[in-house]
Structures are given as C-alpha cells and as structure tokens.
Amino acid sequence: MATLSRTSFAAKPKIRKALALLIPCARAALPRGRFAERELALLALLEEVGRGVLTAELEELSASLGEHVTVDGVLYRRHQPGLGRYASLNGGLDISRSTYREVGVRNGPTIVPLELIAGLQDGATPAMAYNIADGYARCDMRQHGAALQAAQRVPPPRATLERIAKRIAAGMLKDAPRVEAVVRQAEKVPSSVRGIVMGLDRTSAPMAEPRAPNASTAPRQARTTPRVRAVPPPIEVNFRMAYVGTVSLVDEHGKAVVTRRYATPACDDPNEMAARMATDVEAALALAPTLSIGCVQDGAPEMWNVTRGALAALEERGALARWEEGVDRYHVLERLGKALVVIEPVPEKRASRLHAWNARLDEADEAIDEIEEALMVAYGRLSPAQQSDLDEHLVYLHNNKSRMRYVTLVQAGLPVGSGVTESAAKTVINQRAKGSGQRWSEQGLRGVLALRALRQSERLAAFWTEFSRRRQVSVRNAA
C-alpha cells in the first residue's frame, strides 16, 4: 500500500502553518484534568475532526457529479439519491450520494460513481479497507475490532468488519492472477541469493460441511427459552488437508533470504498453486539465471508429482534447465531411526549407529546406498515378523534414495530440510484457521488463506496498491 511520509508531510510550510493554528485550539478545547484524561479527550477530538474532514471531502465529490456521467466511456444517468454509510478509521461516514444506471438499459444494475472516484472498497474508505484486509490476514474480526478500539479507533460492528473482509478477500482472489504478475515485475533478487527452493506440504483445517442425511447426531438439550430464528441447516465439522507451498530465495548456506508463501483449501487443485509458485521461480531466474534450483519436501509421492509437474512445465518452456531434489533430512533420519528399532535392540547402539549414518550423509552422496545395503544385510538375520516391519522402511529408501544426495544439495547452496515449508503450514494455516471454535466454508478459507499468505510473504502492501488502483475507474460528467 502506498504510504504517506509523515516526516516530509509535516515539514511542508503549509502544514506547519496549519499546525501552529490547530495545536493551541485543540489544547484549549480539552477538559481540565489529568494528562491521561486529556490524552483520551484529544484522541476523541482528532477522531471527530478526521470524520468531519472525510465526510466533507466525500460530500463534495458527490455533489460534483451531474445528472449524466461516463464511467470508462459508458454513459450513465442518475437513478436515485440515497444515503451511503462507509466505515473509516475515524468512525462511520454518512454520505449523500446517488446511484446511476446505464443509459438505454432497462432495469439494469446500478453503480455508485462516488465509490469509483474515491476508491471506496466494499463499504470502507481506502485506509480502512486496507486495515481490514491486513487484520483479516492476522486474526478474526472480533480480535481485530478489539485491537482497533484499544488504539482509540472507531470500528464498525464485528459483523460489518467480517462482511467487508470477506468481500475484499473475494475481490482480491478474483484479481490475483493479473495483480501477481505486476507485483513480481517490481520484485528484485537480493545479491546474497544463490538458489531457489520450492516445497509443498499439507495440514488439516476445520471445514463446515453439510451433514449427511443418515449421519448420527448427538442428542439435543432441552431448550429453556423459545427459539426466535429458524434452525440453520445442520453441519458437520471435518478436518480436511489444505495445501501450503513456499518458494524461498536462499543464500550460499541454504538459509532463506526471502520466502513467498501460498495456501489453498483441500477442495482446490494443488497444481494451480504449484504453477503460481513456479512462476515465482521463473521470475527470479529471469533476473538471476545462474541460481541453483531445488525442490525439498517430505517424501509424500502425491506432493512430488505436483511440484515436479510445475518445474517440468518450466523446463518445457526453456525457462529451466535442471533442478535438484531432496527429501527433508529430518524425515529421513526419523525413518532411519524407526528402521534401527527393528534391527538393533540396544538403545545405545541404535543412537550411536544413527549418529554415524547422519555424519556419513554429510560426507558422500553414496551414503544412502551404504545405509540401504546395511539394512539389507541385517534383513536376512531377522524373523519373518521383523522382516515385515522393516519392509516398509526399505521400500521408502528404495523409492526416495535418489533424493537423499545431500552433499549435492549443499554444494549447490540448497537446504537439506523443508523447515521453511513446514513452518508455513503452521504460520499460514494453523495459526489463522485453527483457532478455538473456528470452522470454514471453502470460499471463506480460500479467501483468508490468500490474504494470510500475501501478508506472510511481505507482498500484501504491494498487492493492495495494484489491486486498489485497478478498482478505480475513470468517471467524468457528461456534457
């Protein structure tokens, strides 16, 4: 979001002159009392001043519109005067404004040209709309409303905040493909970056779904008061595996310098999200073609199919020559530890052997082949039941050992772990979507995760600047 430089603004001669007049007037208007009381009174005074100025600005814009206006070249005629209420950081603004209807279209949809001129977003002023979008990405609207009140702001009711937030999220989702392209063009690759790493993972999210007709239900408690409203359709809360992905620009040690995060509900196609992630890779390679490319994640085959498909599409377009692949080192050691439980009964020997294997993985790409061979040798000395337990681990190693060449990853400046992606599952989805009592519709979760991912990627401000610019259109009075 474009921000105002308060220091340079306050240094302007006109502003300095205005402050010289306003400050004594404001101090004189404050009630006598303790400093804390006068501070609260001053904040309330500034809120009223701000609300009055914003109201006057919008009323003046509304009054400037004639009987006929053109909106992006299309002629509209005044339809009906009315009163609009818009949320601002200073409180609600009641504005006299008219709706307009396209000339020659009978009973067509109406528009409010004032909203298009002023950049009013879904019933909120531009600053308030951005504040709500940012707040919705961070927490639920009850908490955000309380935070605004604690900052001596005047938020609308929680239901209004929720409604505005959902509408903004839906609009941003709709414009995301075009806006993301513009945002990427302005992004740079820091000089310390040596590689790019993709990763995909899943984590559960509580979804509110219609209850099946034959599903068993818990007995209802007897009511002590009469029901006033109609009973809503019954739902079940089921946890579904939402997708989360990351694209990290890493330094020579594999440490993330910049990370872009993505998330989407279980109902969506992860290939679409992976394609957007691959576009980040392509944009970074266009600026720094010598960067190493890697994909590091856990061993889930369905996730590898998605990320490989996205990178293969870049390869087909000639944007990418090759990439390295790695299974998260922690998951591999966890698997090796379980295999050792089967073949080695003494805990101290297990720990010593796992430590030696871990060190060997740092020394040579062939280490995983040696470890597999050692497990195969031990396999012949096991009982049938033990062999059955070890089979799972041997199959895992056989299917994934080509992605366990950690020396190659390190030499390419790529990480050997998927901690950034797994952290994104926690920070993007778990912390926002799995609060006490929370449950989501598909569209609701899709919107909040999109905003959350943008904020966690430090892209929300830039995205909002372009998004809000696209929402403003040319409005002129017609002759």
One Martini backbone bead per residue (centre of mass of N, CA, C, O) as a GRO file, in nm:
protein
  479
    1MET     BB    1   0.096   0.036   0.022
    2ALA     BB    2   0.066   0.355  -0.003
    3THR     BB    3   0.262   0.590   0.177
    4LEU     BB    4   0.303   0.841   0.411
    5SER     BB    5   0.532   1.088   0.478
    6ARG     BB    6   0.528   1.239   0.775
    7THR     BB    7   0.780   1.411   0.781
    8SER     BB    8   0.745   1.561   0.507
    9PHE     BB    9   0.460   1.661   0.557
   10ALA     BB   10   0.519   1.828   0.826
   11ALA     BB   11   0.744   2.019   0.671
   12LYS     BB   12   0.544   2.177   0.541
   13PRO     BB   13   0.451   2.499   0.548
   14LYS     BB   14   0.141   2.464   0.548
   15ILE     BB   15   0.138   2.263   0.787
   16ARG     BB   16   0.284   2.433   0.996
   17LYS     BB   17   0.070   2.655   0.997
   18ALA     BB   18  -0.172   2.483   1.078
   19LEU     BB   19  -0.053   2.377   1.347
   20ALA     BB   20  -0.024   2.657   1.483
   21LEU     BB   21  -0.344   2.679   1.500
   22LEU     BB   22  -0.448   2.395   1.612
   23ILE     BB   23  -0.304   2.333   1.879
   24PRO     BB   24  -0.424   2.557   2.062
   25CYS     BB   25  -0.721   2.478   2.010
   26ALA     BB   26  -0.706   2.190   2.119
   27ARG     BB   27  -0.608   2.258   2.407
   28ALA     BB   28  -0.854   2.444   2.478
   29ALA     BB   29  -1.073   2.201   2.441
   30LEU     BB   30  -0.973   2.062   2.675
   31PRO     BB   31  -1.010   1.919   2.960
   32ARG     BB   32  -0.971   1.921   3.275
   33GLY     BB   33  -0.688   1.731   3.405
   34ARG     BB   34  -0.540   1.467   3.349
   35PHE     BB   35  -0.337   1.359   3.110
   36ALA     BB   36  -0.494   1.099   3.035
   37GLU     BB   37  -0.763   1.247   2.984
   38ARG     BB   38  -0.656   1.442   2.765
   39GLU     BB   39  -0.565   1.228   2.567
   40LEU     BB   40  -0.843   1.102   2.511
   41ALA     BB   41  -0.975   1.367   2.419
   42LEU     BB   42  -0.787   1.414   2.179
   43LEU     BB   43  -0.855   1.158   2.023
   44ALA     BB   44  -1.155   1.224   1.993
   45LEU     BB   45  -1.113   1.488   1.841
   46LEU     BB   46  -0.957   1.372   1.598
   47GLU     BB   47  -1.180   1.188   1.505
   48GLU     BB   48  -1.388   1.413   1.443
   49VAL     BB   49  -1.218   1.565   1.244
   50GLY     BB   50  -1.176   1.334   1.046
   51ARG     BB   51  -1.475   1.279   0.991
   52GLY     BB   52  -1.542   1.561   0.885
   53VAL     BB   53  -1.343   1.572   0.649
   54LEU     BB   54  -1.432   1.314   0.499
   55THR     BB   55  -1.723   1.398   0.458
   56ALA     BB   56  -1.666   1.656   0.297
   57GLU     BB   57  -1.513   1.524   0.065
   58LEU     BB   58  -1.742   1.330  -0.030
   59GLU     BB   59  -1.965   1.541  -0.069
   60GLU     BB   60  -1.815   1.701  -0.286
   61LEU     BB   61  -1.790   1.473  -0.490
   62SER     BB   62  -2.094   1.415  -0.514
   63ALA     BB   63  -2.181   1.710  -0.603
   64SER     BB   64  -2.004   1.701  -0.881
   65LEU     BB   65  -2.222   1.523  -0.993
   66GLY     BB   66  -2.422   1.471  -1.246
   67GLU     BB   67  -2.679   1.342  -1.431
   68HIS     BB   68  -2.434   1.268  -1.621
   69VAL     BB   69  -2.208   0.989  -1.676
   70THR     BB   70  -1.883   0.855  -1.734
   71VAL     BB   71  -1.773   0.504  -1.738
   72ASP     BB   72  -1.541   0.414  -1.928
   73GLY     BB   73  -1.739   0.554  -2.165
   74VAL     BB   74  -2.006   0.504  -2.015
   75LEU     BB   75  -2.339   0.591  -2.000
   76TYR     BB   76  -2.497   0.760  -1.722
   77ARG     BB   77  -2.783   0.785  -1.503
   78ARG     BB   78  -2.956   0.907  -1.271
   79HIS     BB   79  -3.153   0.732  -1.037
   80GLN     BB   80  -3.091   0.765  -0.703
   81PRO     BB   81  -3.106   0.893  -0.411
   82GLY     BB   82  -2.888   0.865  -0.112
   83LEU     BB   83  -2.751   0.677   0.170
   84GLY     BB   84  -2.418   0.631   0.274
   85ARG     BB   85  -2.219   0.390   0.457
   86TYR     BB   86  -1.882   0.436   0.584
   87ALA     BB   87  -1.593   0.301   0.678
   88SER     BB   88  -1.363   0.427   0.923
   89LEU     BB   89  -1.111   0.507   1.145
   90ASN     BB   90  -1.324   0.749   1.254
   91GLY     BB   91  -1.580   0.616   1.146
   92GLY     BB   92  -1.882   0.673   1.038
   93LEU     BB   93  -2.005   0.765   0.703
   94ASP     BB   94  -2.256   0.992   0.599
   95ILE     BB   95  -2.357   0.986   0.252
   96SER     BB   96  -2.463   1.173  -0.009
   97ARG     BB   97  -2.578   0.962  -0.276
   98SER     BB   98  -2.586   0.827  -0.603
   99THR     BB   99  -2.732   0.638  -0.833
  100TYR     BB  100  -2.657   0.458  -1.143
  101ARG     BB  101  -2.766   0.411  -1.491
  102GLU     BB  102  -2.759   0.281  -1.782
  103VAL     BB  103  -2.816   0.391  -2.081
  104GLY     BB  104  -3.072   0.185  -2.226
  105VAL     BB  105  -3.110   0.011  -1.952
  106ARG     BB  106  -3.343  -0.190  -1.829
  107ASN     BB  107  -3.309  -0.274  -1.511
  108GLY     BB  108  -3.030  -0.233  -1.443
  109PRO     BB  109  -2.754  -0.199  -1.295
  110THR     BB  110  -2.609  -0.026  -1.033
  111ILE     BB  111  -2.411   0.260  -0.945
  112VAL     BB  112  -2.133   0.430  -0.758
  113PRO     BB  113  -1.929   0.676  -0.849
  114LEU     BB  114  -1.802   0.764  -0.582
  115GLU     BB  115  -1.653   0.494  -0.527
  116LEU     BB  116  -1.470   0.511  -0.781
  117ILE     BB  117  -1.327   0.780  -0.721
  118ALA     BB  118  -1.244   0.720  -0.401
  119GLY     BB  119  -1.191   0.405  -0.345
  120LEU     BB  120  -1.421   0.247  -0.235
  121GLN     BB  121  -1.435  -0.059  -0.029
  122ASP     BB  122  -1.692  -0.233   0.057
  123GLY     BB  123  -1.772   0.013   0.268
  124ALA     BB  124  -1.476   0.154   0.257
  125THR     BB  125  -1.214   0.313   0.301
  126PRO     BB  126  -0.902   0.273   0.199
  127ALA     BB  127  -0.766   0.253   0.482
  128MET     BB  128  -0.976   0.058   0.605
  129ALA     BB  129  -0.957  -0.170   0.401
  130TYR     BB  130  -0.662  -0.238   0.456
  131ASN     BB  131  -0.693  -0.288   0.756
  132ILE     BB  132  -0.885  -0.530   0.721
  133ALA     BB  133  -0.709  -0.708   0.546
  134ASP     BB  134  -0.478  -0.727   0.750
  135GLY     BB  135  -0.650  -0.833   0.987
  136TYR     BB  136  -0.762  -1.091   0.847
  137ALA     BB  137  -0.475  -1.217   0.817
  138ARG     BB  138  -0.423  -1.232   1.140
  139CYS     BB  139  -0.738  -1.233   1.239
  140ASP     BB  140  -1.017  -1.206   1.378
  141MET     BB  141  -1.267  -0.960   1.397
  142ARG     BB  142  -1.288  -0.944   1.700
  143GLN     BB  143  -0.990  -0.880   1.755
  144HIS     BB  144  -0.964  -0.640   1.564
  145GLY     BB  145  -1.177  -0.459   1.695
  146ALA     BB  146  -1.032  -0.450   1.971
  147ALA     BB  147  -0.771  -0.319   1.865
  148LEU     BB  148  -0.900  -0.059   1.763
  149GLN     BB  149  -1.015   0.031   2.034
  150ALA     BB  150  -0.737   0.037   2.185
  151ALA     BB  151  -0.650   0.268   1.957
  152GLN     BB  152  -0.894   0.472   1.943
  153ARG     BB  153  -1.095   0.362   1.751
  154VAL     BB  154  -1.390   0.330   1.508
  155PRO     BB  155  -1.544   0.057   1.469
  156PRO     BB  156  -1.740  -0.150   1.345
  157PRO     BB  157  -1.907  -0.405   1.358
  158ARG     BB  158  -1.820  -0.727   1.333
  159ALA     BB  159  -2.008  -0.803   1.096
  160THR     BB  160  -1.898  -0.580   0.911
  161LEU     BB  161  -1.606  -0.662   0.907
  162GLU     BB  162  -1.658  -0.943   0.792
  163ARG     BB  163  -1.795  -0.859   0.529
  164ILE     BB  164  -1.568  -0.685   0.414
  165ALA     BB  165  -1.343  -0.898   0.421
  166LYS     BB  166  -1.476  -1.105   0.227
  167ARG     BB  167  -1.502  -0.915  -0.016
  168ILE     BB  168  -1.207  -0.848  -0.048
  169ALA     BB  169  -1.102  -1.137  -0.081
  170ALA     BB  170  -1.267  -1.200  -0.337
  171GLY     BB  171  -1.145  -0.972  -0.512
  172MET     BB  172  -0.845  -1.062  -0.488
  173LEU     BB  173  -0.879  -1.342  -0.610
  174LYS     BB  174  -0.982  -1.250  -0.889
  175ASP     BB  175  -0.709  -1.056  -0.939
  176ALA     BB  176  -0.445  -1.220  -0.887
  177PRO     BB  177  -0.309  -1.294  -1.160
  178ARG     BB  178  -0.259  -0.993  -1.250
  179VAL     BB  179  -0.127  -0.877  -0.992
  180GLU     BB  180   0.112  -1.071  -0.955
  181ALA     BB  181   0.260  -0.990  -1.215
  182VAL     BB  182   0.323  -0.700  -1.121
  183VAL     BB  183   0.468  -0.761  -0.854
  184ARG     BB  184   0.704  -0.928  -0.974
  185GLN     BB  185   0.833  -0.700  -1.151
  186ALA     BB  186   0.926  -0.534  -0.875
  187GLU     BB  187   1.108  -0.758  -0.796
  188LYS     BB  188   1.401  -0.867  -0.632
  189VAL     BB  189   1.735  -1.001  -0.616
  190PRO     BB  190   1.937  -1.058  -0.390
  191SER     BB  191   2.284  -1.076  -0.376
  192SER     BB  192   2.287  -1.335  -0.165
  193VAL     BB  193   2.165  -1.513  -0.372
  194ARG     BB  194   2.190  -1.881  -0.490
  195GLY     BB  195   1.882  -1.988  -0.457
  196ILE     BB  196   1.592  -2.206  -0.526
  197VAL     BB  197   1.304  -2.317  -0.323
  198MET     BB  198   1.074  -2.572  -0.322
  199GLY     BB  199   0.751  -2.642  -0.145
  200LEU     BB  200   0.524  -2.905  -0.024
  201ASP     BB  201   0.220  -2.924   0.179
  202ARG     BB  202   0.017  -3.042   0.463
  203THR     BB  203  -0.288  -2.942   0.645
  204SER     BB  204  -0.530  -2.907   0.866
  205ALA     BB  205  -0.886  -2.805   0.835
  206PRO     BB  206  -1.184  -2.671   0.944
  207MET     BB  207  -1.491  -2.791   0.801
  208ALA     BB  208  -1.804  -2.686   0.691
  209GLU     BB  209  -2.048  -2.942   0.646
  210PRO     BB  210  -2.292  -3.109   0.534
  211ARG     BB  211  -2.505  -3.321   0.663
  212ALA     BB  212  -2.580  -3.626   0.647
  213PRO     BB  213  -2.886  -3.776   0.651
  214ASN     BB  214  -2.759  -4.054   0.811
  215ALA     BB  215  -2.636  -3.910   1.039
  216SER     BB  216  -2.532  -3.901   1.346
  217THR     BB  217  -2.654  -3.750   1.652
  218ALA     BB  218  -2.660  -3.556   1.906
  219PRO     BB  219  -2.835  -3.482   2.164
  220ARG     BB  220  -3.059  -3.250   2.248
  221GLN     BB  221  -3.116  -2.995   2.442
  222ALA     BB  222  -3.327  -2.851   2.632
  223ARG     BB  223  -3.522  -2.577   2.616
  224THR     BB  224  -3.575  -2.258   2.798
  225THR     BB  225  -3.621  -2.106   2.525
  226PRO     BB  226  -3.748  -1.970   2.265
  227ARG     BB  227  -3.736  -1.976   1.935
  228VAL     BB  228  -3.669  -1.726   1.690
  229ARG     BB  229  -3.514  -1.866   1.478
  230ALA     BB  230  -3.414  -2.047   1.236
  231VAL     BB  231  -3.288  -2.343   1.159
  232PRO     BB  232  -3.004  -2.435   1.061
  233PRO     BB  233  -2.828  -2.616   0.878
  234PRO     BB  234  -2.674  -2.895   0.918
  235ILE     BB  235  -2.343  -2.969   1.046
  236GLU     BB  236  -2.002  -3.057   0.987
  237VAL     BB  237  -1.677  -3.103   1.131
  238ASN     BB  238  -1.404  -3.130   0.906
  239PHE     BB  239  -1.084  -3.244   0.841
  240ARG     BB  240  -0.880  -3.094   0.596
  241MET     BB  241  -0.619  -3.098   0.352
  242ALA     BB  242  -0.430  -2.842   0.318
  243TYR     BB  243  -0.233  -2.630   0.120
  244VAL     BB  244   0.130  -2.567   0.117
  245GLY     BB  245   0.367  -2.316  -0.008
  246THR     BB  246   0.716  -2.255  -0.118
  247VAL     BB  247   0.945  -1.977  -0.208
  248SER     BB  248   1.299  -1.971  -0.181
  249LEU     BB  249   1.557  -1.747  -0.121
  250VAL     BB  250   1.897  -1.845  -0.104
  251ASP     BB  251   2.189  -1.886   0.024
  252GLU     BB  252   2.493  -2.055   0.040
  253HIS     BB  253   2.358  -2.206   0.314
  254GLY     BB  254   2.032  -2.231   0.268
  255LYS     BB  255   1.917  -1.961   0.362
  256ALA     BB  256   1.652  -1.769   0.397
  257VAL     BB  257   1.572  -1.449   0.258
  258VAL     BB  258   1.316  -1.520   0.078
  259THR     BB  259   0.952  -1.578   0.119
  260ARG     BB  260   0.696  -1.745  -0.054
  261ARG     BB  261   0.346  -1.788   0.013
  262TYR     BB  262   0.105  -2.062   0.004
  263ALA     BB  263  -0.263  -2.125   0.001
  264THR     BB  264  -0.513  -2.398   0.006
  265PRO     BB  265  -0.768  -2.582  -0.013
  266ALA     BB  266  -0.861  -2.912  -0.057
  267CYS     BB  267  -1.061  -2.848  -0.308
  268ASP     BB  268  -0.817  -2.766  -0.455
  269ASP     BB  269  -0.577  -2.742  -0.700
  270PRO     BB  270  -0.236  -2.776  -0.654
  271ASN     BB  271  -0.134  -2.712  -0.944
  272GLU     BB  272  -0.207  -2.412  -0.943
  273MET     BB  273  -0.020  -2.329  -0.713
  274ALA     BB  274   0.243  -2.442  -0.838
  275ALA     BB  275   0.238  -2.255  -1.086
  276ARG     BB  276   0.278  -1.995  -0.921
  277MET     BB  277   0.547  -2.081  -0.798
  278ALA     BB  278   0.695  -2.117  -1.071
  279THR     BB  279   0.674  -1.816  -1.148
  280ASP     BB  280   0.872  -1.723  -0.934
  281VAL     BB  281   1.111  -1.877  -1.045
  282GLU     BB  282   1.112  -1.748  -1.326
  283ALA     BB  283   1.149  -1.452  -1.233
  284ALA     BB  284   1.424  -1.498  -1.089
  285LEU     BB  285   1.577  -1.616  -1.339
  286ALA     BB  286   1.554  -1.360  -1.515
  287LEU     BB  287   1.754  -1.204  -1.309
  288ALA     BB  288   1.908  -1.500  -1.218
  289PRO     BB  289   2.030  -1.759  -1.409
  290THR     BB  290   2.251  -1.901  -1.191
  291LEU     BB  291   2.061  -2.031  -1.016
  292SER     BB  292   1.974  -2.262  -0.804
  293ILE     BB  293   1.755  -2.552  -0.815
  294GLY     BB  294   1.495  -2.667  -0.581
  295CYS     BB  295   1.338  -2.959  -0.412
  296VAL     BB  296   1.205  -2.956  -0.073
  297GLN     BB  297   1.056  -3.240   0.094
  298ASP     BB  298   0.868  -3.473   0.156
  299GLY     BB  299   0.780  -3.818   0.054
  300ALA     BB  300   0.518  -3.752  -0.082
  301PRO     BB  301   0.416  -3.842  -0.393
  302GLU     BB  302   0.186  -3.631  -0.452
  303MET     BB  303   0.375  -3.384  -0.414
  304TRP     BB  304   0.588  -3.455  -0.631
  305ASN     BB  305   0.401  -3.450  -0.874
  306VAL     BB  306   0.340  -3.146  -0.856
  307THR     BB  307   0.625  -3.012  -0.854
  308ARG     BB  308   0.735  -3.151  -1.104
  309GLY     BB  309   0.523  -3.041  -1.300
  310ALA     BB  310   0.596  -2.740  -1.265
  311LEU     BB  311   0.900  -2.764  -1.349
  312ALA     BB  312   0.854  -2.904  -1.624
  313ALA     BB  313   0.712  -2.661  -1.753
  314LEU     BB  314   0.966  -2.484  -1.750
  315GLU     BB  315   1.141  -2.673  -1.919
  316GLU     BB  316   0.962  -2.663  -2.177
  317ARG     BB  317   1.003  -2.336  -2.200
  318GLY     BB  318   1.321  -2.279  -2.119
  319ALA     BB  319   1.351  -2.170  -1.804
  320LEU     BB  320   1.472  -2.467  -1.735
  321ALA     BB  321   1.724  -2.714  -1.704
  322ARG     BB  322   1.748  -2.778  -1.382
  323TRP     BB  323   1.709  -2.987  -1.078
  324GLU     BB  324   1.692  -3.043  -0.740
  325GLU     BB  325   1.639  -3.316  -0.500
  326GLY     BB  326   1.479  -3.339  -0.161
  327VAL     BB  327   1.453  -3.501   0.131
  328ASP     BB  328   1.391  -3.442   0.430
  329ARG     BB  329   1.619  -3.502   0.673
  330TYR     BB  330   1.442  -3.556   0.920
  331HIS     BB  331   1.267  -3.780   0.790
  332VAL     BB  332   1.498  -3.973   0.736
  333LEU     BB  333   1.598  -4.007   1.029
  334GLU     BB  334   1.331  -4.110   1.134
  335ARG     BB  335   1.327  -4.363   0.957
  336LEU     BB  336   1.600  -4.482   1.050
  337GLY     BB  337   1.520  -4.509   1.347
  338LYS     BB  338   1.295  -4.719   1.296
  339ALA     BB  339   1.475  -4.931   1.163
  340LEU     BB  340   1.666  -4.972   1.412
  341VAL     BB  341   1.452  -5.092   1.602
  342VAL     BB  342   1.442  -5.365   1.440
  343ILE     BB  343   1.775  -5.439   1.434
  344GLU     BB  344   1.825  -5.284   1.728
  345PRO     BB  345   1.788  -5.341   2.077
  346VAL     BB  346   2.007  -5.128   2.157
  347PRO     BB  347   1.993  -4.801   2.227
  348GLU     BB  348   2.295  -4.713   2.215
  349LYS     BB  349   2.352  -4.836   1.933
  350ARG     BB  350   2.142  -4.683   1.779
  351ALA     BB  351   2.247  -4.396   1.833
  352SER     BB  352   2.533  -4.441   1.715
  353ARG     BB  353   2.446  -4.526   1.428
  354LEU     BB  354   2.280  -4.274   1.356
  355HIS     BB  355   2.512  -4.076   1.385
  356ALA     BB  356   2.690  -4.203   1.164
  357TRP     BB  357   2.489  -4.171   0.931
  358ASN     BB  358   2.458  -3.868   0.944
  359ALA     BB  359   2.757  -3.805   0.885
  360ARG     BB  360   2.771  -3.957   0.612
  361LEU     BB  361   2.561  -3.774   0.458
  362ASP     BB  362   2.779  -3.530   0.464
  363GLU     BB  363   3.010  -3.683   0.277
  364ALA     BB  364   2.811  -3.865   0.081
  365ASP     BB  365   2.596  -3.973  -0.167
  366GLU     BB  366   2.646  -4.295  -0.102
  367ALA     BB  367   2.530  -4.334   0.187
  368ILE     BB  368   2.242  -4.447   0.128
  369ASP     BB  369   2.344  -4.710  -0.001
  370GLU     BB  370   2.490  -4.815   0.250
  371ILE     BB  371   2.243  -4.820   0.434
  372GLU     BB  372   2.073  -5.011   0.267
  373GLU     BB  373   2.275  -5.247   0.277
  374ALA     BB  374   2.274  -5.281   0.586
  375LEU     BB  375   1.972  -5.352   0.604
  376MET     BB  376   1.985  -5.603   0.419
  377VAL     BB  377   2.173  -5.768   0.594
  378ALA     BB  378   1.986  -5.764   0.847
  379TYR     BB  379   1.733  -5.895   0.720
  380GLY     BB  380   1.842  -6.201   0.715
  381ARG     BB  381   1.832  -6.208   1.059
  382LEU     BB  382   1.532  -6.199   1.065
  383SER     BB  383   1.227  -6.227   1.132
  384PRO     BB  384   0.934  -6.223   0.971
  385ALA     BB  385   0.815  -5.990   1.139
  386GLN     BB  386   1.060  -5.799   1.109
  387GLN     BB  387   1.066  -5.793   0.803
  388SER     BB  388   0.789  -5.659   0.777
  389ASP     BB  389   0.875  -5.395   0.926
  390LEU     BB  390   1.121  -5.326   0.726
  391ASP     BB  391   0.995  -5.303   0.445
  392GLU     BB  392   0.886  -5.012   0.455
  393HIS     BB  393   1.172  -4.877   0.476
  394LEU     BB  394   1.296  -4.995   0.217
  395VAL     BB  395   1.093  -4.877   0.020
  396TYR     BB  396   1.145  -4.583   0.088
  397LEU     BB  397   1.444  -4.581   0.007
  398HIS     BB  398   1.415  -4.682  -0.284
  399ASN     BB  399   1.216  -4.444  -0.381
  400ASN     BB  400   1.417  -4.188  -0.242
  401LYS     BB  401   1.741  -4.195  -0.273
  402SER     BB  402   1.773  -3.980  -0.507
  403ARG     BB  403   1.679  -3.759  -0.262
  404MET     BB  404   1.964  -3.828  -0.066
  405ARG     BB  405   2.184  -3.605  -0.189
  406TYR     BB  406   2.329  -3.380   0.020
  407VAL     BB  407   2.591  -3.284  -0.107
  408THR     BB  408   2.469  -3.162  -0.361
  409LEU     BB  409   2.293  -2.954  -0.220
  410VAL     BB  410   2.518  -2.801  -0.072
  411GLN     BB  411   2.689  -2.728  -0.325
  412ALA     BB  412   2.427  -2.560  -0.440
  413GLY     BB  413   2.301  -2.397  -0.189
  414LEU     BB  414   2.103  -2.598  -0.051
  415PRO     BB  415   1.879  -2.732   0.137
  416VAL     BB  416   1.795  -3.031   0.356
  417GLY     BB  417   1.531  -2.883   0.444
  418SER     BB  418   1.158  -2.815   0.513
  419GLY     BB  419   1.107  -2.588   0.731
  420VAL     BB  420   0.968  -2.357   0.575
  421THR     BB  421   0.716  -2.518   0.491
  422GLU     BB  422   0.630  -2.618   0.775
  423SER     BB  423   0.605  -2.333   0.891
  424ALA     BB  424   0.377  -2.242   0.699
  425ALA     BB  425   0.164  -2.434   0.809
  426LYS     BB  426   0.154  -2.280   1.079
  427THR     BB  427   0.140  -1.963   1.000
  428VAL     BB  428  -0.087  -1.974   0.777
  429ILE     BB  429  -0.296  -2.191   0.897
  430ASN     BB  430  -0.303  -2.269   1.201
  431GLN     BB  431  -0.302  -1.975   1.333
  432ARG     BB  432  -0.574  -1.885   1.162
  433ALA     BB  433  -0.775  -2.167   1.116
  434LYS     BB  434  -0.738  -2.312   1.436
  435GLY     BB  435  -0.924  -2.194   1.625
  436SER     BB  436  -1.144  -2.167   1.857
  437GLY     BB  437  -1.438  -2.265   1.682
  438GLN     BB  438  -1.340  -2.293   1.404
  439ARG     BB  439  -1.495  -2.264   1.074
  440TRP     BB  440  -1.517  -2.349   0.716
  441SER     BB  441  -1.549  -2.250   0.413
  442GLU     BB  442  -1.419  -2.264   0.113
  443GLN     BB  443  -1.424  -1.958   0.047
  444GLY     BB  444  -1.327  -1.852   0.319
  445LEU     BB  445  -1.050  -1.999   0.326
  446ARG     BB  446  -0.940  -1.899   0.059
  447GLY     BB  447  -0.933  -1.597   0.135
  448VAL     BB  448  -0.766  -1.597   0.404
  449LEU     BB  449  -0.515  -1.744   0.285
  450ALA     BB  450  -0.443  -1.536   0.074
  451LEU     BB  451  -0.389  -1.304   0.272
  452ARG     BB  452  -0.191  -1.448   0.458
  453ALA     BB  453   0.023  -1.515   0.244
  454LEU     BB  454   0.084  -1.225   0.161
  455ARG     BB  455   0.176  -1.127   0.439
  456GLN     BB  456   0.399  -1.355   0.483
  457SER     BB  457   0.540  -1.242   0.198
  458GLU     BB  458   0.544  -0.927   0.180
  459ARG     BB  459   0.282  -0.845  -0.042
  460LEU     BB  460   0.028  -0.685   0.043
  461ALA     BB  461   0.093  -0.390  -0.021
  462ALA     BB  462   0.153  -0.426  -0.324
  463PHE     BB  463  -0.110  -0.562  -0.396
  464TRP     BB  464  -0.300  -0.335  -0.301
  465THR     BB  465  -0.210  -0.109  -0.485
  466GLU     BB  466  -0.296  -0.256  -0.748
  467PHE     BB  467  -0.584  -0.338  -0.675
  468SER     BB  468  -0.700  -0.049  -0.611
  469ARG     BB  469  -0.632   0.074  -0.886
  470ARG     BB  470  -0.826  -0.120  -1.050
  471ARG     BB  471  -1.096  -0.010  -0.900
  472GLN     BB  472  -1.036   0.247  -1.048
  473VAL     BB  473  -1.221   0.475  -1.247
  474SER     BB  474  -1.337   0.663  -1.504
  475VAL     BB  475  -1.503   0.975  -1.411
  476ARG     BB  476  -1.749   1.176  -1.593
  477ASN     BB  477  -1.900   1.440  -1.695
  478ALA     BB  478  -2.160   1.493  -1.898
  479ALA     BB  479  -2.275   1.712  -2.148
   0.00000   0.00000   0.00000
